[in-house]
């Protein structure tokens, strides 16, 4: 199992923050506002000696979940990221994916499988499981900060 990590895109501030706490009862996330820190040492000292000092209600942010993998440049991949590779461009999503599977009696059945997957932006939103050698993928942005990356020439397949 991979490490559970979350980020959030803050709609009003237009920035990504590392989520420290998710409060599902009161519906907000907590994070460190480190905008006043000048360098990595100051950030480290601030986080080491303080509790999270900022929060954001769910309706003003979009949660991003770490999928447990890094791209070819060792950048962590999160849901809502846009990745490129294998002559394709994808959005990383989480949800229920309906797949066709051959049952023991050679009957083809559809099964709902929850999990992370890639949704192709080029090939008509075709969905691909996150398996195999993914070392050719590169994070090029995310759907919140870089919506222009969603605009691609679509190909029928």
For each residue, the residues with C-beta under 8 A, 3 or more apart:
1: 68
2: 66 67 68 69
3: 66 68
4: 66
5: 18 65 66 76
6: 18 19 22 29 63 64 65 66
7: 16 17 18 19 63 64 66 78
8: 16 17 19 29 31 56 61 62 63 64
9: 15 16 61 62 64 80 142 144 145
10: 13 14 15 16 17 56 60 61
11: 14 60 61 62 144
12: 60
13: 10
14: 10 11 144 145
15: 9 10
16: 7 8 9 10 64 142 144 145
17: 7 8 10 31 32 33 54 56
18: 5 6 7 31 32
19: 6 7 8 22 29 30 31 63
20: 29 30 31 32 52
21: 29 30 52
22: 6 19 29 63
23: 26 27 28 29 30 55
24: 27
25:
26: 23
27: 23 24 57 58 59
28: 23 55 56 57 58
29: 6 8 19 20 21 22 23 55 56 58 61 63
30: 19 20 21 23 52 54 55
31: 8 17 18 19 20 52 54 55 56
32: 17 18 20 46 47 50 52 53 54
33: 17 36 53 54
34: 37 43 46 47
35:
36: 33
37: 34 42 43 46
38: 42
39: 42 43
40: 43 44
41: 44 45
42: 37 38 39 45 46
43: 34 37 39 40 46 47
44: 40 41 47 48
45: 41 42 48 49
46: 32 34 37 42 43 49 50
47: 32 34 43 44 50
48: 44 45
49: 45 46
50: 32 46 47 53
51:
52: 20 21 30 31 32 55
53: 32 33 50
54: 17 30 31 32 33
55: 23 28 29 30 31 52
56: 8 10 17 28 29 31 60 61
57: 27 28 60 61
58: 27 28 29 61 63
59: 27
60: 10 11 12 56 57
61: 8 9 10 11 29 56 57 58
62: 8 9 11 80 144
63: 6 7 8 19 22 29 58 79
64: 6 7 8 9 16 78 79 80 81 142
65: 5 6 78 79 94 116
66: 2 3 4 5 6 7 76 77 78
67: 2 77 78 79 92 116 130
68: 1 2 3
69: 2 76 77 130 134
70: 73 74 75 76 77
71: 74 75 77 83 134 137 138 139
72: 85 135 136 137 138
73: 70 138 139
74: 70 71
75: 70 71 138 139
76: 5 66 69 70
77: 66 67 69 70 71 81 83 92 137 139
78: 7 64 65 66 67 81 92 142
79: 63 64 65 67 92 93 94 116
80: 9 62 64 91 92 93 142 143 144
81: 64 77 78 91 92 139 141 142 143
82: 89 90 91 92 121 139 140 141 142 143 146 149 150
83: 71 77 89 90 91 92 118 137 138 139 140
84: 88 89 90 137 138 140
85: 72 88 134 136 137 138
86: 136 137
87:
88: 84 85 120 121 122 123
89: 82 83 84 120 121 122 140 149 152
90: 82 83 84 118 119 120 121 128 137
91: 80 81 82 83 118 119 121 143 150
92: 67 77 78 79 80 81 82 83 116 117 118 130
93: 79 80 116 117 118 119
94: 65 79 114 115 116 117
95: 114 117
96: 112 113 114
97: 112 113 114 115 117 127 129
98: 110 111 112 113
99: 110 111 113 129
100: 108 109 110 111
101: 108 109 110 111
102: 106 107 108 109
103: 106 107 108 109
104:
105:
106: 102 103
107: 102 103
108: 100 101 102 103
109: 100 101 102 103
110: 98 99 100 101
111: 98 99 100 101
112: 96 97 98
113: 96 97 98 99
114: 94 95 96 97
115: 94 97 129 130
116: 65 67 79 92 93 94 130
117: 92 93 94 95 97 127 128 129 130
118: 83 90 91 92 93 127 128 129 130
119: 90 91 93 125 126 127 128
120: 88 89 90 123 124 125 126 127 128
121: 82 88 89 90 91 125 150 152 154
122: 88 89 152 153 154 155
123: 88 120 126 154 155 157
124: 120 154 155 156 157
125: 119 120 121
126: 119 120 123 157
127: 97 117 118 119 120
128: 90 117 118 119 120
129: 97 99 115 117 118
130: 67 69 92 115 116 117 118 134
131:
132:
133: 136
134: 69 71 85 130 137
135: 72
136: 72 85 86 133
137: 71 72 77 83 84 85 86 90 134
138: 71 72 73 75 83 84 85
139: 71 73 75 77 81 82 83 142
140: 82 83 84 89 146 149
141: 81 82 145 146 149
142: 9 16 64 78 80 81 82 139 145 146
143: 80 81 82 91 146 147 149 150
144: 9 11 14 16 62 80 147
145: 9 14 16 141 142
146: 82 140 141 142 143 149
147: 143 144 150
148: 151
149: 82 89 140 141 143 146 152
150: 82 91 121 143 147
151: 148
152: 89 121 122 149
153: 122
154: 121 122 123 124
155: 122 123 124
156: 124
157: 123 124 126
